[in-house]
Amino acid sequence: MSNFKLIFSGLLISLGIFIIFKKDINLGLDLQGGMHLVLQTKPTNNQPLTRESVLGSIEVIRNRIDSLGLTEPSIRIKGKDQISIELPGIKNPDEAKAMIGDTALLEFFIAEWAPPGIETLAPEKQKILIGESGKLAFMEQDNQSSSSIKRPIILKEIALTGADLKQASPGTDQFGKPIVNLEFTPEGGNKFYKATAKSINKPLAILLDKRIISAPNVNQAISGGKAQISGDFTPNEVSNLIIKLNAGALPIPVEIISEKQIGPTLGKDSIEKSKKAFLVGLLLVGLYMIFIYKGPGILASISLVSYIILSFSLFKLIDATLTLPGIAGFILTMGMAVDANVIIFERIKEECNNNTSLKANILNGFKHAYITILDANITTLIAAVVLFWLGTGTIKGFAITLSIGILISMFSAITITQGLLLSFQRLSNFNKGKS
């Protein structure tokens, strides 16, 4: 039975070593660098500030960030009206901030061109030309001198919004310039048809976050539920616009109130210091066990190395994110793994007072140590589960590491250590009352 345990443990350790060398590990913000943002949500006239609206904003932001291809971003609610975002390994912070903070409210307005110089008229005369429900806006256009001019346009009424959009995709026009292709929902397609039917020989203004990005003149009613947005877009701007449109508009506006960037140099320094702490801790624990327990201490040290391999490989296998508190939890559980061996060895020493064989003493020692080890680890595991449930960010990383360490330490102590003691009885030289 002991040989079977060693063979089984050996196969697991071999698999663990393979995983460690073949699979990359996800590093948290504090280890690989990145950006931490705090957003302040704001109510509007149409949307009060509620927990549901904040959670809706988090979902939209999460969809946008996922499209950036970042690994393990952390997005969570902070207090009642703030959102905390951690973006490890971000390459373009400015692009990420624009992607996160823009509301991305898409609106189609039935409109008409205003007469030149309307902005110089008195408000009363403007009101006559604009109408009661109209609104004066300006659209930037390029002229022949390569400079831009602002052409006045009257926005009459909203025909449809981004809520009527089914999908946005990239494309090019007949001149090869980047454009955005829009496909509306069936209801949105009907709204678009009615809007274009009303706007024949007039512009249909397209606004993004209250800024006019295009105002094409409509020649005929457009059916089929499809449209295009053209302008002086770069391919990157088209890509970002598509991500925003497909993710949807934020239910409420947000403002970045705190920004902190962590450089990769600081993360590398933390990793190097953690490696030194880990190696020093491993060496001291191993030397202590060998000094106190002699031969069994050597076997316990082998079991400890096995525990480290299995824990780290499982951590990589489940794609957990390693943070600085996570490393601290890993080092902590290393001591807990040895603690189980200490309990077992002391029980075996007590059994050596009976005049039975060494094998019987080892088996009885393990039998009597099981309950103590189980009780101690279950109580710690409950604390880890509570930390994961109620904690956020790095606290969850610590809880995950602690949980993995507890489970693997029980396996290594009960299975690997027992197999080693029974297979290498020459090193299992327990004496009565002492080692």
N, C-alpha and C positions, 0 to 999 in steps of 0.2 A: 504493500500500500504506500509506503514511504517513497519507494522508487517511482511509482506512478505519479505521486505528487510532484516529485522533482522533475520528471519528464514533462508533465503538463506545465509546470511553472517555467521550465526552460523554453518550451515552445512559445509561451506567452511573452517571455522576455525577448526572444529572438524577433517575434512579431513587433514588439515595442521598439526595439532598436531600428528595425526597418522603417517604421512609421516616423521615428524621430529624424532620420536622415533623408527621408523622401518627401515629407510633408512640411510645408512652411507654417510658421506660427503667426497668428494675428497679434500685433502689438498695439497696445492702447495709446491714447493721446500722450500720456506722460512718458512713454518710452520711445515712440517713433516721431514725436513732434506732430504739430497740426494746429488747429484753431478751435477756440472755445468761444461761443457766442451766447449772449443772453438777449432774448427778444421781449419787448413789451407789447402786449396786445392792446388794441384800442377799439372801443365801441363805435358804431356809426348810428345814424338816425334810423336806418332800417334793420340793423342787427345789434341788439344789446350784448354786453359782455357776459357770457355765461360759460360754465364749464364745458358745455357741449360745443360751443363755438371755438373755444381754445383747443379742445381735442380734435375738432375738425381741421383747424389750422395745422396741428401737428401731423395729421394724416397727409395733408397736401404737401407739406414741407418734406415729409418722409419720402413720398413718391418722387419729388423733384431730386432729392439727394441720392436716392437709389439709382437714378438715371445718370449720375455723375460717375458711378462705378467705384465708390469708396467702400472700403471694408470696415464693417462693424461701426457705423456712425451711431452715436448715442443721442436720442431726441426724447426729451421728457418734459413734463409740466413742472414748473417751479412756482410754488406758492399758489395763488389763485389766478393770476393774470400774466404770468411770464412763462417763457419757453427756453429751456437750456439745451444747447446743441453742441456736441463734441464731434469734430471732424478730423480723425487721425489721418496723417499722410496726405493732406490736401495739397495739391500742386499749384492751384491758382486761387488764392483767397478772395480776390476781388470778384472773380466770376462766381464763386460760391456765394458770396454775400448778395450779389445781384439776383442770383437764382433763388435764394431763400427769402429775401426781403420784399421783392416785387409782388404786388397783389395779383398781377396777371388777369385783370378784369377785361375781358374782350366784349366790346359792344359795337353793334351796327346801328347807325343813325340814319333815318331818312333826313336828307339835308338839301340845301340849295346854296349856290354861290352868292355871296353878298356883294353889293356894288362896291367898287374901289373907293376908299376914303371913308367908309362907314364908321371907322373908329374915331374919326375926327368930329363926327356929329354930336350934338347934345344928346344926353340919355333919353330925353322924351322922343326925339326924332328916331333914334335907334330902336326904341321900343315899337314904333309904328312899323318899321321895316322888318324887325325880327318876329314880332307877334308875342302874344301872352305866354305861350309855352316854349318859345324858341330860346336858343342860347347862342351868343356870338363866340366863335372860336377862330383860331388861326392855324393854317397848315403851311408848313415850310415846303417851299418848292425851289428847285434849282433853276437859275436863268442862264442866259448865254454867256454871261461874264464869270461863270463858275462860282458865283456867290449865291446865297439862298435868300429868297424873299418870303414874306409871310402873307399868304392869301387869305382874306377873310371868308369864312363859311358859316352859314346859319344851321345849327343842329336843331331839327324839329322835334323828332320823337325817336325813342329806342325801338327798333324793329325786332332785334333778337340779341342774345348775349352768348357768352361762352358756355352757359348751361345747355344751350341747344346744339352744342358741338359734339359730334360722335368721335371724330378722330382728326388729328392734324399730321401731315407728313411732308417731307421735303420734296422739292421739285425744281425745275428750271423753266424759264420762259423761252420764247422763240429765239432770243438773243443769247441764251445760255446763262442768264443771270439767275441767282438763287431766288426762289419764291416759296411760299408756304401754301400747300394744298389743304383745303378744308372740306370735310364731309360732315353734313349735319344729320341729326336724328330725323326720323320721319316728320315729327312735329316741327322741328327746326327747318326742315326743307320747305314745308308749307309756308312758314313765316317768311322765309327768304324769298320765295316766289311772290308772295303778296307785297313784300317790301320793294322788290325790283319792279313789279308792275306799277307801283305808285311812283317810282323814281325814274321813269323813262325820260331821257334827255336831262336828267338831273344827277347830281352825285349821290353816292351811297357812302357815307363816311364810316371808316373803320377805326375804332379807338382802342388802344391798349393802355390800361391804367390812366384813363382820361387824356391820353395824348394821341392826336390823330396821326396814324401811320400810313394811311392811304385813303383816297377819296375818288375812286374811279367813277366816270360817268356811265350811266346805264343806258344802253341802246334798246334793249328789249327785256321783257320778263324772262327770268332764268329759272328753269325747272330742273329737276334731277337732284336737288339737294347738295350741290357741290359748288365751291367757290375758290378763289385764289387771293392771296395777299402778296402784292409785289411792292417793291421799294428798293432803296439803296442798301440792301442787306448783304452782309458777308456770310459765307457758309457757316461760320461759328455762331453768328447772330440768329440765323435761321434755325440752327440746331437747338440753341437755348430757348428760342421762342416756342418751338414745337414741344420741348419738354414742359414748359410752363403751361401751355394750352392743354396738353394731354393730361397733366396732373390736376388741372382745374384751378380756379381762382381761390385765393384765401377767403374764408368766410368773413374775416375781420382784418383790418390793416395791422401790420406789425412794424415795430421800429427797433433797430439794433441799439441797445443801451449800454452794452458791455462787449468788448472784444479783446481776446487775449490769444496771442500766437506763441506757441512753444516750438523753439527750433530743434532740429534733429540732433544738434550737438549735445544739448541738455539731456535728451533721451539716451544717447549713447553713453554719456557719463553715468547716468543712473543704472544702465544695464551692466557696465563694468564694475561698479561698486556692488551691485547685487550679486554678481558672479563671485566676487571676492568674499562677500559675506556668506554665500552658500558653501563655497569650498572650505572656508575656515570652520564653519559650523559642522560640516560633514566630517572633517578631520578630527575636530575636538571630540565629537560624539563617538566616533569610531575608536579613538585612543582611550576614551573613558571606559567604554564597554570592554575593550581588551584588557585594560588595567584591572578592572574590577572582577571580570568573569573569565579571564584567560581564554581557553579554547572556545567555550560557548560565546564569548565576546567576539571572536573572529567570525563565527558563523552568523551572529547577529549583525555584524557589519556587512557581510555578504548579502544578507536579507535586506538590509537598509539600502544598499546599492540597487538591488532588484526592485525595491519599492519606488525608488527615484525614477528608474527607467519606465516602469509601468504607469506611474502617475503622469509623468511628462508626456508619454505617448498617448495616453487617454485624453489629456488636455488638448493635444493637437488633433486627435481623431474627432472630437466633438466640435472643432472649430471655435473653441473658447478664445476670448481676447485676454491676453496677458497684460496686466497692469502692475504698477509698483506695489500696491497693496496685495495683489495676487501673488507676487514673488514672496512677500513677507509671510503670507498664509502658507505658501509652499514650504518655506524654511521652518515655520512653526510646526507643521504636520510631520516634518522629519523627526523632530523631537518627540512627537506623540507616537510615531511608529516605534521608536526605541523604547518608549515608556511601556508599551505592551510587552516587549521582550523582557523588560525588567520584572514585570509582574509574573510572567511565565517562569522565568529563571528562579525567582524567589520561591514560587510554589514547588518547583522541582527540587530545590534544596531541602524544603520541608519534607518532601516525600522520601528523600535519601535517608532520613532517620529510620524509615522502615527497612527491614532486611529483605528487600525485594530486588529484582533485577533492574539494571539501568533503564532498559526499555520500558518496564512497567512504571518506573519512577517518572520518566518523561511523559508517558501517556496520561498518568494520573495527575501530574502537574498541569498539563494542558487542560484536562477535564475540569479541574478546580479553578483554573484561571479564566475559563470562558466567560462565566457570568460577570466577573469584575470588569473584564475588557469590554464586553458587550454593553454593560450599563454606562461605563465611562464614555464610550464612543457614541452611543445613541443620544445621550444628553447633549454632547457637543454638536452632533449632527442636527438636532432640533434647533439649536441656536443658529447654526449655519443656514438652515431653511428659513428661519425668521428674518435673518439678515438679507437673504436673497429676495424674500417676499416684500419686505418693507424698504429695503435699501435701494439706492440708485447708483449708476455709474460705477466708480471704482469699488464701492462697497459690495456690489454684486459680484465683481471680479474676485474680491477676497472670499466671498461666500462660496463661489464655485470652486475655487482652489481648495478651500478648507474641506468642502464636502468630498471632493475627489480624493484628497489626502486621507480622510478618515476611512473611507471605504477600502482603498487600496492598502492602508496600513493594517487593517483587520485581516485582509487576505494574506499579506506578506507575513504577518506574525503567526497566524494560525496554520497556514498551509506551507509557506516556504521555510520558515524557521523550524517547524516540526519535522519537515522532510529532511532538512540538513542535520538536525540533531540525531535523528534515527539512522540516517545513512552514514554519518561520520561520527560514530560513537567514541572513537579515540580522542576526538576533540571535545566530546561532551563529558568532560571530567568533573562532574559535580561531586563535591564531597559533603559529608554530613555537616550541616550547619554553616558551611562556607564553600566558596568556589576555589 
